[in-house]
Structure formats: C-alpha cells, structure tokens
Amino acid sequence: MPRIPPATRKALLTLHLITSLGWLGADLVLLTLGIAAQRGADPAVVYPVAGLVGTVLFAPLSVLVWLVGVASALLTPWGLVRYRWVLVKLVITTVMVGLVLFLLTPNLRHASALGAALPARDRADLVIAPAVSTSLMIIATVLSTYKPWGRRPARPRRAGTAQAATQAPRAASTGHDRAMTG
C-alpha cells in the first residue's frame, strides 16, 4: 500500500467530503422537486429542473464521490477491503452510482421530456429514488463516523509465511528484551 503525505491525505479527505456533501445536496434537491410535483407544482417546470440537476450535478458527483472514495481507500491505511465498514460503504456507493447512471438519470431525462404527461407511477419513482438514496448516504456517513465492525479477518497464511510471521515478533521481542536488560 503506497503511503501518501498527511497533507495529501487531508486534501483527499476534504475533496471526498465536499463531493459527498454536494451529492447529498443534489439528492435533497431532487427529493424536494419530486415532492413539489406530487403536491401540485407545475410538472412542466419541476421535471425539466429535476432533469437538469440530475444530469449536470447528481450523476457527475456520484461518479466523482466513488472515484475519490476509492482513491482514498487505496492510498490510506484503511484499504478497500481491509475493514468491513469501508467495504460496506464501497458496496453501497457502487450500487448507488449504478442506479444513478443507469436508472435515475434516464428516468429524469424522460420526466423532463414528458413534463405534465408523466404517468403518476413514474412521478412516485422520482420521490422514492432520492428518498432511498438519501437514506443510504446517511448510512454511509454513519459508517464513516463510527467505523464499526473493525478489521476483516486476515486470510490464512501458507506454512512458510506463517512460520516467518511468528518468528518476526519473537525476534523483535528478544531484541527488546536485550535492550531492557542490557
């Protein structure tokens, strides 16, 4: 695992936070627009705005959050699959990015084109999707804050590797013991 300087790590973390907050903000805007349309706002106005927010902000931010998150995991001690909470966040974010790119964004474009002619079932989807997405982002945030579950168990080592691994701590402790007594 490559080590990066603390300043670079903090810059990467800051970029991840900014893009994540932007993604959450765009998601909340989409949720607000979907609710506004459900409550009687003009669909000819609401859905083109939702389409614009979805394609110009939401979709690019989702990809950027994923890329920065993966880079952060790979370039810091957390790793991509070393800790369960990081792995769960990766799975959540990957699924969300896929849904945003291949389901929500096309649906928003479709709604934008249809406006008031959009069927009621499709209107409900434009509220449900951002509500679920917001909930998943909150879960990912909680995982980042509390870092539950600890480290994933290491794979069993081969006999030669295991023997070397058990000798290394013994050699280190012997040297330490000599330094304490000497």
N, C-alpha and C positions, 0 to 999 in steps of 0.2 A: 504494500500500500504506500503510495507516494505521500510524503509529508509536505504540507504547504505552510508557509509562514503564518503566524497568528493574524497579521493584518489582512492577508489574502483570505483566510478562513472567515474572518469577521465581515469582510466585504461580500463574500459569497453568501453568508448567512443573511446579511442585510438585503441583498438582492432577492433571496428566497422569500424573506418576509414581505418585501414590497410587492413582488409579483403575486404572492399568495393573497395579500390583502386586496390587491387590485382584482384578482379573480373572484374573491368573495364579494367585493363591492359590485362588480358587474353582475354576479349571480343575484344579489339582492335587488338590483335594478330590474333584472328580468322577472324576478318574482313579483316585484311591485307592479310592473307593467301587466303581467298576467292577471293579477288580482284586479287591477284597474279595469281591464277588459271584461272580466267576469262581473264586475259591479256596474257596468253600463258605460264605461268610457268609450269613445268613438274608436272602433276597431280599425278604421281607415287611417287613424293617426297612431294608435298604440302598436299595432303589429309591424308597420314599417320601422318604427323606432326600435322595437324589440329585435327585429332582423338586423338592423344596423349595429346595435350593441352586441348582439351575439356573434356577428361575423367580424366586426372590427376590433372588439375588445375581448369578449369572452373566450372565443376559440384560440386566438393567439396567446392570450395569457395562460390558458390551460396548458398549452404546449410548453411555454416558457417556464412555468412552475415545475412541470415534470422534468425538463432538461436541467434546470438549476438544482432541483432536489436530487436528481441522480448524480450530478457533478459533485454536489456537497457530500453525498454519501460516499462516493468513491474516493474523494480527496481528504476525508477526515477519518478519524478512528472509528466512527460509527459503522462504516461499511454499508453495503446494500442489503446483505442478508445475515449479517453478524448478530444483529439484535432484532427480536421479534417485532418491537414497535416500529422499527424502520421498515421492515418487510411488510407489515400490515399497511403502513402509510403508502408504500410503493404500490401495493396491490390496489388500494382504494383510489389513488391518484391515477394509476394506469387505466383502471376501469372507467373512471370519470372522464378522462381525456378521450378515450374511445367513444363513450356515449356522446360527449360534446361534439366531436368531429363527425361522427357517422350517423347520429340520430337527431340531436337537438339542433345543430346548425342547419341541416337541411329542413327540419320542421319549421324553424324560424323564417327561413327564406320562403318556404311555402306559405306560411301565415302572412308574411309581408306582401306576397303577391296577391293573395286572396282577400285580405282585409276583412270586411264585414261578411263576406261569403264563407268564411272559415267555419266548418261544422262545429257544433258545441263540444263534441268529444275531443276534437283537436285543441279547442280552447282550454279544456281542463288539463290536457297534457302540458300546456305551456305554463301552468301553475304548479303541477305536480313535479315536473322535472327540476325546476330551480329549488323547490322546497326540499326535495331529496338531496340534491347537490349541496345545498347549504348545510343540511344536517351532516352529510359526510365530511364536509370541510371542517365543521366544528369538531367532529370526532378526530380527524387528523390533527387538529390543533391541540386537543386534549392529550393525544398520544405524544406529541412533541413536547408538551409541557411536563407531563408526569412520567414519561418514559417507563411504562410498566413492563413487566414480564422479564426483564433482564436479558441476558445474552442467550442466544440459541446454543444448545449443546454442541460441542465440537465433534467432528467425525472421529470414529475410532482410527487410531494410527496403526501403521504397519509395524511389525515386530521390531525391525531395525530402528525405525523412527521413534518408537515408544521407549526403547532402551536408551537411546541418545537423550531423549527428553527427560528421563528420570535421572540420568547421570549429571545433566547440566545443573539442576538445582542442588544436588549433593555436592558437586564441585564448588559451586558458589558458596554454599553454607560452610564448607570446610575452610575455604579461604577467609570467610568472615570470622569463623571461629578462631583461626590462627591470628587474625588481626586483633581480636578481642583479648587473647591470652598473651600475645607477643608484645 
